[in-house]
Amino acid sequence: MSDSLELRLEKENIKIASIAKRSVAFGIDEILVSVLFMVVFYDYFKLYDDPQDMVNAISKIVLQYVLIRFIYQTFFVWYYGATIGKISVKIACVDIEYFDKPKFIPSVIRALVRNISESAFYLGFIWAFGNPVKQTWQDKLSKTVVIDVS
């Protein structure tokens, strides 16, 4: 499939996003989501003076953090074809069949698999290094590819 995808991308003159750009986008998104999380749960964090108490409290709201990340990834990829991080470095996520932004269900699958990949020591991201079109687990399972739009 990737061979024919490579040919289709080449025929359409579509360039795959570099790992470097994807890494920068990832970092921007992580910072944005972390700040959002801290703003939403600000009152929760200011209750603790002892760092160990704060760590224990944070462990109780990890699910909320994962949920915020899931919603962020799903919404932006579905609605815009890119998260804020991707938009800022001029890359986008597209469906491999139509080369258009992914529909809702593939966006949900992509966000879900992304969270699983992160939980599995980022193995799904590392997968992109051995793939000619740099697809991660979330790209493969949601049938998407990340392209350069600059």
Buried (B, 14 or more C-beta within 10 A) or exposed (E): EBEEBBEBBEEEEBEBBBEEBBEBBBEBBEEBBEEBBEEEBEEBEEEBEEEEEBEEBBEEBEEEBEEBBBEBBBBBBBEBBBBBBBBBBBBBBBBBEEBEBBEEEBBBBBBBBBBBBBEEEEEBBEBBEEBEBBBBBBBBBBBBBBBBBE
